[in-house]
Amino acid sequence: MRPDRDLRPRRQRGFTLAELAIGFLIIGLLLAGAFMPLSSQIEVRNTADTRRTMDQIKEALIGFAQSNGRLPCPARGATAAGTTDSSWGAAIAAGVEQYNTATKSCYIALGVVPWSTLGITETDAWGRRMTYRVAPAFADDTTLTTWNSRLSAPGGSQSRALPPPYSPADQSPACPSTGASNAPTPTPTLSSFALCTLGDIAVLTRSDSDHSVVTPLGTGLPAVIVSHGRNGNGAWQPTGIQLVAAAASSDELVNSGGTTTATPSGGYLSYIFYSRNYSPSATGCSDTSGTLFCEFDDIVAMISTNTLVARMISAGRLP
């Protein structure tokens, strides 16, 4: 016969201090989320959604370059959704890159993300188009042999049929850096740019303690994308109307205009954009001096030359 079962009650295992602490932490986080104002929760979600969208845009831009040997041109922000414009002679629909098929180069270097060309969403989470600037040397046709930003020969000038703004200065060092009157070795045949091509864009940030101290986050960039955030200062709307950036928020004003130039440390004279942490609206503020920033909620994403070149090599577009 089997022995009788032990009918004595078993001791129940309790929670450890560590398990209790984790439980209280989770409850605290849930309560914090519940008490956070709805407007703040919406802004957190919109910011996260926009960052994800911008990551998708970067991938779409690079994917376009891998397929076509060049980055796409910007679309025209002033073209209302569902319409076409003929600003440069050819009728181009909203969201389509402003590419000149005759000169095989961009009509414009600064505009909005060409959402229709890329097959992506038109706007950020706040319902506004995102600014897009591309360096012309990275967006012309693979058959053109101008490998530098603005430089067509040593000491030469802009040769592309592109309306202003041009690249503000000759790329430095030139491409190639030695014997610059010759083509790079090896010479690309499936890409509009070479291993030594540099962009004409720089992204800068400012010191929180001294706004006059500026540090480059990226130089010689092929492209930059800007969401103008919740306040939308400088953003193009689907109606084709641009929201005006406040004069006091000078860094947002720079990002909306896209034509301010500077020579960053480690770079050469370039068009600049600013990327900073969020700062609320404030009286007596200054983006360029002191310690109190003016309002800034732009979200800036950049494509570096190293990243683009590496992806082009992996696609067999560059040697």
ABEGO torsion letter per residue (X at the ends): XBBBBBABBBBBBBBBAAAAAAAAAAAAAAAAAAABBAAAAAAAAAAAAAAAAAAAAAAAAAAAAAAAGBBBBBBBAABBBGBBBAAAGBBBBBGBBBBBAAAGBBABABBBBBAAAAGBBABBAAGBBBBBBBBAAAABBAABABABBGBABBGBBBABBBBOBBBABBBOBBOBABGAABBBOBBBAABABBAABBBABBBBBBBAABAABBBBABBGBABBBBBAEAAGBGBBBAAGBBBBBBAABAAAAAAAAGABBBBBBGBBBBBBBBBBBBBBBBBGBBAABEABBBBBABBBBBBBAAAAAAAAAAAGABX
